C-alpha cells in the first residue's frame, strides 16, 4: 500500500489506479468525493509524474466520470479561480475551450444581440487550448479589435459597461492554464476539458452550454448539483455545432434545468426537462454546411460585424438571431424562443446590437 503523505492524504494517483479506477471500463470503480478531491489537488500541485497523470486521465476517460467525481473536480478548481462578479447577473456561456475548426463562431454576435436586448452575457476561453487547439471566443474578439487579455475585475467592469463580458482563462483560472503542457502531451480530452467550461468566473446564476448527447446535459446538471461551490438557478444546454455553444441548424434537442422547479406545473424542487426546436419552424432554411467558413476566426469576425450592422441577411443572420434568442430565453427575460427571436431581430434592426460591439471595442 502506498504511504500516506502529510500534505495530501492516503491516495496518490498510482494507488487510485491500482485499487480503484485503473482496471478497465467494465471493472473499474468510481472515486469517492474525497478521493477525487485529493486526486485533483495533487494534479494541480504538479505532484504526479507525467506517466501516472496520463494513465489517471485515461482511466477516468474510459470508465466515464460520475457527477460526484466531476463535482469534486469542479470544486477543487473553483477554490483557485479568481472570481469577479459584475453588478449585473449575466448568462454564463461555457463553450468548449478547444474551439471550432469548420463552422463560424456565432456566440460573439449572439451575445452582443442578447446584451442589446437586455440580457447580459459572459463568455470565457483560453488561447489554443488542448486538445484541438482551434479558434475560440478569444480569437474572434481579437479579430474584431476587442481587448481580450483582461484581468477578472476588468472583465466584470466590461459586463456592466457593455452588457457583454469576456473572461480570459490564464487570468481567472491560472491553475488550469498551468496544465497546458501536460494536457497537450495527452493528445485526447480529459475531464479537465469538461470542468474548465464550468468555472463560471462571473458568478452567474444561469449557465448555458452544449452537448452531443442528452445524457451529457443531465450529467452537467448533476455536476452543478453535486458541486458545493456553485449555486445556480438555471441551466440551459443544447446540441451545439462542433460541441460549441452555437445551436445546430435543423432539429436540435434542448435541455432545461430549473432549481426552483416549474411554478406553472405546481412542482416543488428542481425540474429537468427537454424539448426539441426546429429552425425551419422559425422560417429558417438552414443546414450546418451553410455556416461553414474557411478561416474560423477572421470569417466569424466579418460575419459578426456584418450581421450586427444589418448588412448581412440569410443563413448567418438567422443563426445569430436564434442563438441570441436562446441566450435571452436562458436569462429568463422572455417566455419563449419565439419571443427571444422577436427581441433579437428588433435590436439588430434598430442598430443597438452594433452599438454593443462598438462599446466592447472602446472598453
Buried (B, 14 or more C-beta within 10 A) or exposed (E): EEEEEEEBBEBBBBBBBEBBBBBEEEEBEBBBBEBBBBBBBBBBEEBBEEEBBBBBBBBBBEBEBBBBBBBBBBBBBBEBBEBBBBEBBBBBBBBBBBBBEBBBBBBBBBBBBBBBBBBBBBBBBBBBBBBBBBBBBBBBBBBBEBBBEBBBBBBBBBBEBBBBBBBBBEBBBEBBBEBBEBBEEBEEBBBBBBBBBBBBBBBBBBBBBBBEEBEBBBBBBBBBBBBEBBEBBBBBBBBBBBBBBBBBBBEBBBBBBBBEBEEEEEEEEBBBEBEEBEBEEBEBEBEBEBBEBEEBBBBBBBBBBBBBEBEBEEBBBBBBBBBBBBBBBBBBBBEEBBBBBBBBBBBBEEEBBBBBBEBBEEB
